[in-house]
């Protein structure tokens, strides 16, 4: 009973995304960003500093930053600690008493700490709509779209997307800004949402779509925002490899042959996206996992 220990796995990328049945697109005037249960208690199940947590945090930060810039409301859900058996309900049978071990366990992780402008909801069941006023908040804000990110992909995130569909709210499920017990569960959630109740997108695609919609092309080349997925694609392109063939711990210099000229070209690209990093920093730890920490910490 309780949460499993989650082994590291590579965050899904473009090759892992299922085909969507519908062609909805996010609209900054219609959408909210839902950051689902990003509490220390739930993140403790992962290996800190490894995939998929590194990408999860970086991508949610990128989504929130852009949504705040565009005036898109940001809503956090978080479960309370110390629930009574009556409050816990049937979840007690599946997961035990839930969050305990001190007040820090129920806090949103520091990297994503809410601000005074964000909306925070206490969440009691899998779906963010159950026993909350989420639907009323959407109606008050005049919003009928929801960009969903957080944990866990096949439980609360997926069921919130399903209930959004039943509430006539278009759900955009960000496939590399959710994480799960395993890659298999993660992919299952993506497939279910894409085929039954929403649209699955990568962080880069959501950001680019919002960027295109607002006509704002100041963020990097062709309006692209720097994300772990884009970094992986850029490195793979220079190495003439598929992004899926690059492991997070591959030695990009000694094993893959990435030379100083190509590293400098990456540094220049990232500088145009507003990210500063030195050649020495990259050369000292030439792996994607180390670079993600440098670029997105």
C-alpha positions, 0 to 999 in steps of 0.5 A: 500500500502507498506509493511505489518507488519509481525507477528513472525512465526517459521522458517521452518525446515526439516519437512517443506521442499518439495520434490525436483524434481531434485538432483543437489548439490552445487559445490564450483567451480561453485556457487555464494552466492546471499544475496537478499535485506537484507536491513534495510527497508525490515527487519523493517517489522519483529519483531526484535529478534524473529523468523524468523529473528533470524534464518534468520540472523544467517543462512545467516552469516553461509553461507557467512562465509563458502562461503568466506572460500571456495572462493565462490563469494558473491553477494548482491542485494539492492534496491536504495532509493528515486526512481522516478516514472519512475524508480519505474515502475509498482512496484509503483502501488503495493508497493508505492514509496519504500525505503525512511526515510533516508539513513540508510533504504537502508543499508544492515543490520549491521549483514551482512554488505558487505566487500570490496571483496563482489559484490554489485548490485543495483536492480530495479525489483523483479528478481535480473537479471532484469536491472542488470549485474548479468548474465554477472557477473556469466559468467565472474566468470565462475559460473552456480550455485546460492545459494539464501538467503534473503527476501522476499521468495515468491517475489524477492527470488523466482522470481530470482530462476525462472529466474536463471532456465531460464538462465541455472543457477542451483538455490539452495534455502535455505529454512531457510535462507529466510523469508517472510510475513507469514509461508504460503507464505514462504512454497508456495515459497519453494514448487514452487522452488522445483517443478519448477525451483531449489533445496530447502535445509536447511542451514545445508545441504548446509554447510554439502554438501560444507564441504563434497565436500572439504573434510574439516571435522574440523567444529564440529562433522561429519563436521557439522556447528552450525545453529539454526536448528541443535541446535533445533534438538540437544535439541529435541533429548535430550528431546526425542521430535520432533524438530517441537514440540519445541516452541522458548519460551518453558522453556526448564528447568522448563517445558521441564525437560532439566537437568544440565547434558544434558545442559553440553553435549550441551555446550561440543558439541557446544565448539567442533564447536567453539562456547563458552557459559557458563552453567549460561548463558543458565540456566538464559534464558532457551528458544531456542529464548534466546539461539539463541541470545547467540549462533548466535549474 
